[in-house]
């Protein structure tokens, strides 16, 4: 079962994908409220939704192409407090990403970078047996819900950034229950857009390189198969595809198990605050930046993973041409 969130004017709705239509759900105007109700009732989302389906259906194609009064939202958000949606991720989880990061930061031909060391540690101890704890992965802060964009919305290269590049990933979506228990709602396609040129200068720039907008969607999949997920990422300029790459995700492509990644994210008490939403990117297979591609203003990035619904598409938007200092005013 896959879901979308929609908005027309001030009206929000949640709908189930029934290609080529969207079936509207009654009583709930957000996935957040729907997931909360499932937790409170002690049941499952699927059984809750089955009792809330209406006869109202919408033309998905018109909405997907942006030709309807209904607009696709990101498939998860915190409707009341966007800042209570934490966006984060783990890097160096995929075989391809470790290769790209190694080439980005290599110093000497015979020297293993810290990135590759972390990846090797994941291979050695990233898949613990039940009841055991594996090694911690690389973890990064991406921002909060204000950084998240929906399908068709632009991803921004701000004036202070040196670059912007796609990172085609799958992200897991969580809600923290009233007893501080994390619940996984499902998974989404995502573009964990980052400033790779800034990061390449020095690995310690990684934290700052992540603070760009990102996108997820357009659909949220409940409990999708996550052993091996094939996909494709492509870049378009002036209406024509100029680069594409087969990609793969899932635990068969990763050095860490999903269970281990989840433990090391939610072991922190701050990440188990009741009512918070978490969007956690699970790592990329490969990047166009690693092949020397530089995105330009107006380029379009398209990401699609099998069994995750329609492709996620976002244009690139440069937001200015001159950086100016931010001056702080003292309150003395």
C-alpha positions as CSV (number, residue, x, y, z in Angstrom):
1,X,0.0,0.0,0.0
2,X,1.3,3.5,-1.0
3,X,0.1,6.9,0.1
4,X,0.4,10.5,-1.0
5,X,-0.4,13.8,0.8
6,X,-2.3,16.5,-1.2
7,X,-3.3,20.1,-0.8
8,X,-5.8,22.3,-2.6
9,X,-6.0,25.8,-1.2
10,X,-6.2,25.3,2.5
11,X,-7.6,21.8,2.3
12,X,-5.3,18.8,2.9
13,X,-6.0,15.2,2.2
14,X,-4.3,11.8,2.4
15,X,-4.9,9.3,-0.4
16,X,-4.1,5.7,-1.3
17,X,-2.5,5.1,-4.7
18,X,-4.7,3.0,-6.9
19,X,-3.2,3.7,-10.3
20,X,-4.2,5.6,-12.3
21,X,-6.3,7.2,-9.5
22,X,-5.9,8.3,-6.0
23,X,-8.5,7.2,-3.5
24,X,-9.1,9.8,-0.8
25,X,-9.2,8.8,2.9
26,X,-11.7,10.4,5.3
27,X,-11.1,11.6,8.9
28,X,-7.4,12.3,8.5
29,X,-5.7,15.1,6.7
30,X,-2.1,14.0,7.2
31,X,0.0,10.8,7.4
32,X,1.1,12.1,10.8
33,X,-2.4,12.0,12.2
34,X,-3.1,8.7,10.5
35,X,0.0,7.1,12.1
36,X,-0.7,8.5,15.5
37,X,-4.2,7.0,15.4
38,X,-2.7,3.6,14.4
39,X,-0.3,3.8,17.4
40,X,-3.0,4.8,19.8
41,X,-5.4,2.1,18.7
42,X,-2.7,-0.6,18.9
43,X,-3.5,-1.7,15.4
44,X,-2.0,-1.4,12.0
45,X,-2.1,1.4,9.4
46,X,-3.6,-1.0,6.7
47,X,-6.5,-2.0,8.8
48,X,-7.2,1.6,9.9
49,X,-7.1,2.8,6.4
50,X,-9.4,0.1,5.1
51,X,-12.3,1.5,7.2
52,X,-11.6,5.1,6.0
53,X,-11.6,4.8,2.2
54,X,-14.1,7.1,0.5
55,X,-15.7,7.0,-3.0
56,X,-13.8,10.1,-3.9
57,X,-11.0,9.5,-6.4
58,X,-8.7,11.9,-8.2
59,X,-6.8,11.7,-11.5
60,X,-3.2,11.0,-10.4
61,X,-1.6,11.9,-13.7
62,X,-3.0,15.5,-13.7
63,X,-1.8,16.0,-10.1
64,X,1.6,14.4,-10.7
65,X,2.3,16.6,-13.8
66,X,1.2,19.7,-11.9
67,X,-1.9,20.3,-13.9
68,X,-4.5,20.2,-11.1
69,X,-5.6,22.4,-8.3
70,X,-4.5,19.6,-6.1
71,X,-0.7,19.7,-5.4
72,X,1.4,16.9,-4.1
73,X,3.0,17.5,-0.7
74,X,5.9,15.6,0.7
75,X,4.4,12.2,1.8
76,X,5.2,12.9,5.5
77,X,5.6,16.0,7.6
78,X,4.8,17.4,11.0
79,X,1.8,19.5,10.1
80,X,1.8,21.7,13.3
81,X,5.5,22.1,13.9
82,X,7.8,21.4,10.9
83,X,10.9,21.8,13.2
84,X,9.8,18.7,15.0
85,X,10.6,16.6,11.9
86,X,14.3,15.7,12.1
87,X,16.0,15.0,8.8
88,X,19.2,12.9,9.1
89,X,21.1,10.1,7.3
90,X,23.8,7.6,7.4
91,X,26.6,7.6,4.8
92,X,29.1,5.0,3.6
93,X,26.5,2.3,3.8
94,X,26.5,1.4,0.1
95,X,29.3,-0.3,-1.9
96,X,29.1,2.4,-4.6
97,X,29.1,5.4,-2.2
98,X,32.2,4.1,-0.4
99,X,34.0,4.0,-3.8
100,X,32.9,7.6,-4.6
101,X,33.9,8.9,-1.2
102,X,37.3,7.2,-1.4
103,X,38.1,8.8,-4.7
104,X,36.9,12.2,-3.4
105,X,39.2,12.2,-0.4
106,X,42.1,10.0,-1.3
107,X,45.5,11.5,-0.5
108,X,48.0,8.8,-1.5
109,X,47.5,5.9,-3.8
110,X,48.4,3.4,-1.0
111,X,46.6,5.2,1.8
112,X,43.1,4.2,3.0
113,X,41.0,7.2,3.8
114,X,38.9,7.5,7.0
115,X,35.8,7.1,4.7
116,X,37.0,3.7,3.5
117,X,38.0,2.7,7.0
118,X,34.5,3.4,8.2
119,X,33.1,1.4,5.3
120,X,35.3,-1.5,6.1
121,X,34.3,-1.4,9.7
122,X,30.7,-1.7,8.5
123,X,31.5,-4.8,6.5
124,X,33.1,-6.3,9.5
125,X,30.5,-5.5,12.2
126,X,27.5,-3.7,10.6
127,X,25.2,-6.8,10.6
128,X,24.9,-7.9,14.2
129,X,23.1,-11.0,15.2
130,X,19.7,-10.7,16.9
131,X,20.1,-9.3,20.4
132,X,23.6,-7.9,19.7
133,X,24.7,-4.3,18.7
134,X,26.9,-3.7,15.7
135,X,29.3,-0.9,15.0
136,X,28.0,2.6,14.6
137,X,27.7,4.0,11.0
138,X,28.6,7.5,9.8
139,X,25.7,9.7,10.9
140,X,24.8,13.2,9.7
141,X,22.3,16.0,10.5
142,X,20.4,17.1,7.4
143,X,18.1,19.7,8.9
144,X,14.4,19.7,9.9
145,X,11.1,19.6,8.1
146,X,11.6,23.1,6.7
147,X,14.3,21.7,4.4
148,X,12.1,19.1,2.8
149,X,10.6,19.6,-0.6
150,X,7.9,17.7,-2.5
151,X,7.8,16.2,-6.0
152,X,8.2,18.9,-8.7
153,X,9.5,21.5,-6.2
154,X,13.0,23.0,-6.8
155,X,16.0,22.0,-4.8
156,X,18.0,25.1,-4.0
157,X,21.7,25.8,-4.5
158,X,22.0,28.9,-2.2
159,X,24.4,31.7,-2.9
160,X,26.9,30.5,-0.2
161,X,27.1,26.9,-1.6
162,X,29.8,25.9,-3.9
163,X,27.7,23.2,-5.7
164,X,24.6,21.1,-5.5
165,X,24.4,17.5,-6.5
166,X,21.7,14.7,-6.4
167,X,22.0,11.8,-4.0
168,X,19.4,9.2,-5.0
169,X,18.4,7.2,-1.9
170,X,15.7,5.5,0.0
171,X,14.7,7.1,3.3
172,X,12.9,5.5,6.2
173,X,10.1,7.4,7.9
174,X,9.4,7.1,11.7
175,X,7.1,8.5,14.3
176,X,7.9,8.4,18.1
177,X,5.0,7.1,20.1
178,X,3.8,8.4,23.5
179,X,6.1,5.8,25.4
180,X,9.2,7.0,23.5
181,X,8.9,4.0,21.2
182,X,10.0,4.5,17.6
183,X,7.6,3.2,14.9
184,X,8.6,2.8,11.3
185,X,5.7,4.1,9.1
186,X,7.3,3.1,5.8
187,X,9.9,4.2,3.2
188,X,10.1,6.8,0.5
189,X,12.3,7.6,-2.5
190,X,14.5,10.6,-1.8
191,X,17.0,13.0,-3.1
192,X,19.5,13.9,-0.4
193,X,20.8,16.9,-2.3
194,X,24.3,18.0,-1.0
195,X,27.2,20.3,-1.7
196,X,29.9,17.8,-2.8
197,X,32.4,20.3,-4.0
198,X,32.5,21.9,-0.6
199,X,32.9,18.5,1.0
200,X,35.7,17.4,-1.4
201,X,37.9,20.3,-0.1
202,X,38.1,18.7,3.3
203,X,36.2,15.8,4.9
204,X,35.5,18.0,7.9
205,X,33.2,20.1,5.7
206,X,30.8,17.1,5.5
207,X,28.4,18.6,8.1
208,X,28.1,21.9,6.3
209,X,27.8,20.2,2.9
210,X,24.5,18.5,4.0
211,X,22.6,21.6,5.0
212,X,20.8,22.0,1.7
213,X,17.2,21.3,0.8
214,X,16.2,17.7,0.0
215,X,13.1,16.0,-1.4
216,X,11.1,12.8,-0.8
217,X,8.2,11.1,-2.5
218,X,5.9,11.4,-4.2
219,X,4.7,8.3,-2.5
220,X,5.2,6.6,0.9
221,X,5.3,2.8,0.8
222,X,4.3,0.7,3.8
223,X,6.7,-2.0,4.6
224,X,8.3,-2.4,1.1
225,X,10.7,-5.2,0.3
226,X,14.1,-3.9,1.2
227,X,16.6,-6.7,0.4
228,X,17.5,-5.5,-3.1
229,X,15.8,-2.5,-4.7
230,X,16.8,-1.6,-8.3
231,X,16.4,1.9,-9.7
232,X,17.6,4.6,-12.0
233,X,18.7,8.2,-11.5
234,X,18.8,10.6,-14.5
235,X,19.5,14.2,-15.2
236,X,17.8,16.3,-17.9
237,X,18.9,19.6,-19.4
238,X,16.7,21.6,-21.8
239,X,14.3,18.7,-22.1
240,X,16.8,16.0,-22.9
241,X,18.5,13.4,-20.7
242,X,22.2,14.0,-20.6
243,X,23.2,11.5,-17.8
244,X,21.7,8.4,-16.2
245,X,22.9,5.6,-14.0
246,X,21.4,2.3,-12.8
247,X,21.3,2.3,-9.0
248,X,20.5,-0.2,-6.3
249,X,19.6,0.0,-2.6
250,X,18.5,-2.4,0.0
251,X,20.3,-4.5,2.6
252,X,22.0,-6.7,0.0
253,X,23.7,-3.6,-1.3
254,X,24.7,-2.3,2.1
255,X,27.4,-2.9,4.7
256,X,25.0,-2.3,7.6
257,X,21.6,-3.9,8.3
258,X,18.6,-1.7,8.7
259,X,18.2,-2.9,12.2
260,X,21.7,-1.7,13.1
261,X,21.2,1.7,11.5
262,X,17.9,2.1,13.4
263,X,19.5,1.2,16.7
264,X,22.3,3.7,16.3
265,X,19.9,6.5,15.4
266,X,17.4,5.9,18.1
267,X,19.8,5.0,20.9
268,X,20.0,8.8,21.6
269,X,17.3,9.8,24.0
270,X,16.9,13.1,22.1
271,X,15.8,11.0,19.1
272,X,12.9,9.4,21.0
273,X,10.9,12.4,21.9
274,X,7.1,11.6,21.7
275,X,5.4,13.1,18.7
276,X,8.5,13.7,16.7
277,X,8.8,12.7,13.0
278,X,12.1,11.3,11.6
279,X,13.2,11.2,8.0
280,X,16.4,9.1,7.8
281,X,18.2,8.7,4.5
282,X,19.8,5.3,4.2
283,X,22.7,6.1,1.8
284,X,23.4,6.4,-1.9
285,X,24.7,3.9,-4.4
286,X,26.4,6.4,-6.7
287,X,26.5,10.1,-7.5
288,X,26.8,12.0,-10.7
289,X,29.4,14.2,-9.0
290,X,31.7,11.2,-8.7
291,X,31.6,11.0,-12.5
292,X,32.5,14.6,-13.0
293,X,29.0,15.9,-13.6
294,X,28.1,19.5,-12.6
295,X,24.5,20.4,-12.3
296,X,23.3,23.7,-13.8
297,X,20.4,26.0,-13.0
298,X,17.2,24.5,-14.5
299,X,18.5,21.0,-14.7
300,X,16.0,18.3,-13.6
301,X,16.8,15.3,-11.4
302,X,14.7,12.2,-11.6
303,X,14.9,9.3,-9.2
304,X,12.9,6.0,-9.4
305,X,13.2,2.8,-7.3
306,X,11.2,-0.3,-8.2
307,X,8.0,-0.8,-6.1
308,X,8.2,2.7,-4.7
309,X,5.7,4.3,-7.0
310,X,6.1,7.1,-9.5
311,X,9.5,8.8,-10.0
312,X,10.5,11.7,-7.9
313,X,11.4,14.7,-10.0
314,X,12.9,18.0,-8.9
315,X,14.5,20.9,-10.8
316,X,17.7,22.7,-9.7
317,X,17.4,26.3,-8.7
318,X,20.3,28.7,-8.0
319,X,19.1,31.3,-5.6
320,X,21.6,34.2,-6.1
321,X,24.8,35.4,-7.6
322,X,26.6,37.3,-4.7
323,X,27.2,36.2,-1.2
324,X,27.1,38.8,1.6
325,X,28.2,38.5,5.2
326,X,25.5,37.9,7.9
327,X,26.1,40.5,10.6
328,X,25.0,39.7,14.1
329,X,23.5,42.4,16.3
330,X,24.5,42.4,20.0
331,X,21.9,43.0,22.7
332,X,24.2,45.0,25.0
